Amino acid sequence: MSAKKLHLAAFVSAGPVSGSHGGWRHPQASGDLLSASYYQEIGRLLEQGCFDLLFIPDIVAIPDTLGHSLDSQLRYGALGALRLDPLVVLSIVAAATKHIGLGVTISTTYTQPFILARALATLDHLSGGRAAWNIVTSFQQAEARNFGLTDQLSREQRYERADEFLDVTTKLWNSWQDDALVRDREAPLFADPDRVHRIDHSGKYFNVQGPLNVSRPPQGRPVFIQAGASDRGRDFAARWAEIVFVTPGLVDVAVEFRNDLRARAARFGRDPDTLKVLPGIAPVIADTEKQAKTLCDELYGLADPTAGLSTLSYHLGVDLSHFPQDQVLPENLDVPGVQGHYREVSELTRRSGLSLANLGRQYGAGRTTIGFTGTPGSVADRMQEWFEAGACDGFMLQIPYFPGGVEDVVHRLVPELQRRGLFRTEYDGPTLRDSLGIARPAN
Ligand SMILES: Cc1cc2nc3c(=O)[nH]c(=O)nc-3n(C[C@H](O)[C@H](O)[C@H](O)COP(=O)(O)O)c2cc1C
């Protein structure tokens, strides 16, 4: 029995693909992803399984990196083919749930601090302290072109802007003292003007007077999520993030990443335990190893190689249609996109010698982290192994199809983790910070 418990997040795309590009074509993928009840049902199920967080990724363009065309994303229902606005989706999930954390992705590059601070303070209030923000800086040319730019900001500029963005939003969330909203009918005193302050921020990217027009949220501010992989990105995560997503592929790579991040957090004067590292895994679960393998093969067959290659192209920011499809992914590519994903597929290529076309299928099928296919017992064994090796504080589960895949996780895998004392059997308190065991920041 382990005293420390795992944290579990579910990666739920508000679009066709979460864990596998074949998922939306699977017979057990029922429900209409354009309906409110679809997301509410997923939220309720995950809450039955005591999940810490339902997380929705986001991008603000349909990717066109592969062959400078939208065709591969749209035709095959790839990762970026359709994305509902995650803030709207999570608001309707909030109304149908009571405990689960609500993780929304919003880019610091394409919005303004005031708009974001207000929206997330609203979500935190209305959900009773369950809002989390996945802070992304965006890495696609197509996104820049939707916001009046011909080219993206450089990575350095994106992170510099993000640092200032976080500084401004934090000031806005602190612009109301905790006791500023009095609501005394007799006095009358709705809000105490002496306890609400302008921020008068003047910086390189933003000038914001403040205060925010929403009182301080229940969690003080939303929980910060980040997935920086570059050196600059890791420093950003170590400074700000409370949850870090990563896709390391192998356990020893995950251990190294977590140790590095914890050391960086300590250098920023933080207690490393306030930073929870959650590697992404794509569990495929069935009653027997053979059935799980069959299910995996089915998903593999449903994932079109072009769809996976299209998504890999946009993740790397490299048009992979220029390379021979029957040969391996070239080494030492200059990758303007997600370096972590490049490391992940480079490892896989070295390990298995897959041709680019097969890598596309594998990437699309969501099977780059191996060992999480099997019975609830064998998948739990592997999760326990990673956890006890110091590779993670929990996992982000990329479930292959909805809602059937969530049912497998909630009704089979979670009870197995609970039986081993590795996962909670009830929520620790009303807010996401309670679930994570992270204190509410002082004002
Ligand atoms: C699991 C995971 C989920 C991510 N989700 C998003 C997302 O929803 N939207 C987005 O723009 N970027 C997303 N990213 C990309 C990261 O935010 C980040 O930009 C990327 O890892 C590159 O980091 P770097 O600039 O430090 O190399 C995700 C990355 C990972 C590993």
The ligand as an SDF file (V2000), in Angstrom:
LIG
                    3D

 31 33  0  0  0  0  0  0  0  0999 V2000
   -0.1230   16.5440  -23.5250 C   0  0  0  0  0  0  0  0  0  0  0  0
    0.0230   17.8410  -24.2150 C   0  0  0  0  0  0  0  0  0  0  0  0
   -1.1110   18.6070  -24.4790 C   0  0  0  0  0  0  0  0  0  0  0  0
   -0.9920   19.8190  -25.1480 C   0  0  0  0  0  0  0  0  0  0  0  0
   -2.1180   20.5320  -25.4430 N   0  0  0  0  0  0  0  0  0  0  0  0
   -2.0120   21.6570  -26.1900 C   0  0  0  0  0  0  0  0  0  0  0  0
   -3.1740   22.3470  -26.6010 C   0  0  0  0  0  0  0  0  0  0  0  0
   -4.2820   21.9730  -26.2840 O   0  0  0  0  0  0  0  0  0  0  0  0
   -3.0100   23.4490  -27.3630 N   0  0  0  0  0  0  0  0  0  0  0  0
   -1.7900   23.9300  -27.7500 C   0  0  0  0  0  0  0  0  0  0  0  0
   -1.7260   24.9460  -28.4210 O   0  0  0  0  0  0  0  0  0  0  0  0
   -0.6680   23.2870  -27.3490 N   0  0  0  0  0  0  0  0  0  0  0  0
   -0.7540   22.1700  -26.6100 C   0  0  0  0  0  0  0  0  0  0  0  0
    0.3820   21.4950  -26.2460 N   0  0  0  0  0  0  0  0  0  0  0  0
    1.6820   22.0730  -26.6050 C   0  0  0  0  0  0  0  0  0  0  0  0
    2.3440   22.7190  -25.4190 C   0  0  0  0  0  0  0  0  0  0  0  0
    1.5410   23.7140  -24.8340 O   0  0  0  0  0  0  0  0  0  0  0  0
    3.6610   23.3700  -25.7950 C   0  0  0  0  0  0  0  0  0  0  0  0
    3.4570   24.4330  -26.6810 O   0  0  0  0  0  0  0  0  0  0  0  0
    4.5050   22.3960  -26.4590 C   0  0  0  0  0  0  0  0  0  0  0  0
    4.7270   21.3090  -25.6190 O   0  0  0  0  0  0  0  0  0  0  0  0
    5.7970   23.0260  -26.9310 C   0  0  0  0  0  0  0  0  0  0  0  0
    6.5260   23.4310  -25.8450 O   0  0  0  0  0  0  0  0  0  0  0  0
    7.8170   24.2020  -26.0920 P   0  0  0  0  0  0  0  0  0  0  0  0
    7.4260   25.4730  -26.8000 O   0  0  0  0  0  0  0  0  0  0  0  0
    8.3820   24.4760  -24.7350 O   0  0  0  0  0  0  0  0  0  0  0  0
    8.6700   23.3190  -26.9230 O   0  0  0  0  0  0  0  0  0  0  0  0
    0.2880   20.2970  -25.5630 C   0  0  0  0  0  0  0  0  0  0  0  0
    1.4260   19.5230  -25.2890 C   0  0  0  0  0  0  0  0  0  0  0  0
    1.3090   18.3060  -24.6250 C   0  0  0  0  0  0  0  0  0  0  0  0
    2.5570   17.5290  -24.3650 C   0  0  0  0  0  0  0  0  0  0  0  0
  1  2  1  0
  2  3  1  0
  2 30  2  0
  3  4  2  0
  4  5  1  0
  4 28  1  0
  5  6  2  0
  6  7  1  0
  6 13  1  0
  7  8  2  0
  7  9  1  0
  9 10  1  0
 10 11  2  0
 10 12  1  0
 12 13  2  0
 13 14  1  0
 14 15  1  0
 14 28  1  0
 15 16  1  0
 16 17  1  0
 16 18  1  0
 18 19  1  0
 18 20  1  0
 20 21  1  0
 20 22  1  0
 22 23  1  0
 23 24  1  0
 24 25  2  0
 24 26  1  0
 24 27  1  0
 28 29  2  0
 29 30  1  0
 30 31  1  0
M  END
$$$$
